[in-house]
């Protein structure tokens, strides 16, 4: 699946996107796999309460299943005015 990173998540990881092969069942499982890769991923995902996730461009929870998902995007909460 494609994993996209936005804002400070992208800055900490150093990539805007990457293709990931995973056996993760949920977003939370995917985050656990990513954090185990390198310190930069661990730093980016250290506090998931400061992150939002979208699956195939639809906002989701970290407990959401990944079956059939083609794109996962991680980003900080957005504010607007």
Buried (B, 14 or more C-beta within 10 A) or exposed (E): BEBBBBEEBBEBBEBEBEEBEEEBEBBBBBBEBBBEEEEBBEEBBEEBEEBBBBBEEEEBEBEBEBEEBEBBBBBEEEEEE
